[in-house]
Amino acid sequence: MLLLCVRGAERMKTLKLEKKDFDENRKYKNGKLDYDGHVEIASDLGWLFFDRIKIKGFLNVGAGSGIKAGGSIGVGRGIEVGGNIEAGEGIKAGGSIGVGGNIKAGGGIEAGEGIEAGGGIEAGEGIEAGESIVSGLFFKGEIKCKWLSAGLGIAAGFNEELPQKIIGGIRKGPVILGEVVKE
């Protein structure tokens, strides 16, 4: 189903993905999601599997749905996921990345704005945000990577009594909450 989405003066189509767009194993029937607009994915579908995701607009995944890509996830604007997000390679967004669950990438994670996770954030390489990097908004939230860089600050474990670990070297940005640990 296609809709027309208006963001300011810019008009972009929106692709809405539902249960029927995935096979019995919840794999996207087209394999790769390559779209020149916004993408919305329905709620309560569980883990959904893609070969790769590349879209120009926003990616919005409803609560109770999570996305997993064997390759990379690249989005021209922001990413919002109600569940978890995982990529075998990197995750990159021109805007912000906001996830209700955990964020995990085999490569790096990069956002032009902020990165927020309800749980933990893990990257095989670095994590870079133009604004802040925040984990543990709803439950245990460690940050684990090789290095971190944030324009405004880094915080791990808002929803925990004890400070959560930040495992990785800090390249830029003050640590507001969490304990930096070298591994």
Residue pairs with C-beta under 8 A, 6 or more apart in sequence:
1 15
1 16
1 18
2 13
2 14
2 15
2 16
3 13
3 14
3 16
4 11
4 12
4 13
4 14
5 11
5 12
5 13
5 14
5 37
5 38
5 57
7 57
12 37
12 38
12 56
12 57
13 36
13 37
13 38
14 37
14 38
14 39
14 40
14 57
15 35
15 37
15 38
15 39
15 40
16 39
16 40
16 41
16 42
17 28
17 39
17 40
17 41
17 42
18 42
19 42
19 45
21 28
21 29
22 28
22 29
22 45
22 48
22 49
23 29
25 49
26 45
26 46
26 47
26 48
26 49
27 48
27 49
27 50
28 48
28 49
28 50
28 51
31 50
31 51
31 52
32 50
32 51
32 52
32 53
32 54
33 39
33 50
33 52
33 53
33 54
33 55
34 52
34 54
34 55
35 54
35 55
35 56
35 57
36 55
36 56
37 55
37 56
37 57
38 55
38 57
38 58
38 59
38 60
38 77
39 55
39 57
39 58
39 59
39 60
40 60
40 61
40 62
41 48
41 59
41 60
41 61
41 62
41 65
41 67
42 62
42 65
43 62
43 63
43 64
43 65
43 82
44 62
44 63
44 64
44 65
45 62
45 64
45 65
46 64
46 65
46 66
46 83
47 66
47 67
47 68
47 83
47 84
48 61
48 65
48 66
48 67
48 68
49 67
49 68
49 69
49 70
50 67
50 68
50 69
50 70
51 69
51 70
51 71
52 69
52 70
52 71
52 72
52 73
53 59
53 67
53 69
53 72
53 73
53 74
53 75
54 72
54 74
54 75
55 74
55 75
55 76
56 76
56 77
57 75
57 76
57 77
58 75
58 77
58 78
58 79
58 80
58 95
59 73
59 75
59 77
59 78
59 79
59 80
59 81
59 93
60 80
61 67
61 80
61 81
61 82
61 83
61 85
62 82
63 82
63 83
63 100
64 82
64 83
65 81
65 82
65 83
66 81
66 82
66 83
66 84
66 85
66 86
66 101
67 73
67 81
67 83
67 84
67 85
67 86
68 84
68 85
68 86
68 87
69 86
69 87
69 88
69 89
70 88
71 87
71 88
71 89
72 87
72 88
72 89
72 90
72 91
72 92
72 107
73 79
73 85
73 87
73 90
73 91
73 92
73 105
74 90
74 91
74 92
74 93
75 92
75 93
75 94
75 95
76 93
76 94
77 93
77 94
77 95
78 93
78 94
78 95
78 96
78 97
78 98
78 113
79 85
79 91
79 93
79 95
79 96
79 97
79 98
79 99
80 98
80 99
81 98
81 99
81 100
81 101
82 100
82 101
83 99
83 100
83 101
84 99
84 101
84 102
84 103
84 104
84 119
85 91
85 97
85 99
85 101
85 102
85 103
85 104
86 102
86 103
86 104
86 105
87 104
87 105
87 106
87 107
88 106
89 105
89 106
89 107
90 105
90 106
90 107
90 108
90 109
90 110
90 125
91 97
91 103
91 105
91 107
91 108
91 109
91 110
92 108
92 109
92 110
92 111
93 110
93 111
93 112
93 113
94 112
95 111
95 112
95 113
96 111
96 112
96 113
96 114
96 115
96 116
96 131
97 103
97 109
97 111
97 114
97 115
97 116
98 114
98 116
99 116
99 117
99 118
99 119
100 118
100 138
101 117
101 118
101 119
102 117
102 118
102 119
102 120
102 121
102 122
103 109
103 115
103 117
103 120
103 121
103 122
104 121
104 122
104 123
105 122
105 123
105 124
105 125
106 124
107 123
107 124
107 125
108 123
108 124
108 125
108 126
108 127
108 128
108 145
109 115
109 121
109 123
109 126
109 127
109 128
109 145
110 127
110 128
110 129
111 128
111 129
111 130
111 131
112 130
113 129
113 130
113 131
114 129
114 130
114 131
114 132
114 133
114 134
114 152
115 121
115 127
115 129
115 132
115 133
115 134
116 132
116 134
116 135
116 137
117 134
117 135
117 136
117 137
117 141
118 136
118 137
118 138
118 139
118 141
119 135
119 136
119 138
119 139
119 140
119 141
120 135
120 136
120 140
120 141
120 142
120 143
120 144
121 127
121 133
121 135
121 141
121 142
121 143
121 144
121 145
122 142
122 143
122 144
122 145
123 144
123 145
123 146
124 145
124 146
125 145
125 146
125 147
126 145
126 146
126 147
126 148
126 149
126 168
126 171
127 133
127 143
127 145
127 147
127 148
127 149
127 168
128 148
128 149
128 150
129 149
129 150
129 151
130 151
131 150
131 151
131 152
132 150
132 151
132 152
132 153
132 154
132 155
132 173
133 143
133 148
133 150
133 153
133 154
133 155
133 173
134 154
134 155
134 156
134 158
135 141
135 142
135 143
135 155
135 156
135 157
135 164
136 142
136 155
136 156
136 157
136 158
136 159
136 160
136 164
137 158
137 159
138 159
139 159
140 157
140 159
140 160
140 164
141 156
141 157
141 158
141 159
141 160
141 164
142 156
142 157
142 164
142 165
142 166
142 167
143 154
143 156
143 164
143 165
143 166
143 167
143 168
143 178
144 165
144 167
144 168
145 167
145 168
146 168
146 169
147 168
147 169
147 170
147 171
148 154
148 166
148 168
148 169
148 170
148 171
148 172
148 173
149 170
149 171
149 172
149 173
150 172
150 173
151 172
151 173
152 173
153 173
153 174
153 175
153 176
154 166
154 170
154 173
154 174
154 175
154 176
154 178
155 175
155 176
155 177
155 178
156 163
156 164
156 165
156 166
156 177
156 178
156 179
157 163
157 164
157 177
157 178
158 177
163 177
163 178
163 179
164 177
164 178
164 179
165 178
165 179
165 181
166 175
166 178
166 179
166 180
166 181
167 181
167 182
167 183
169 182
170 180
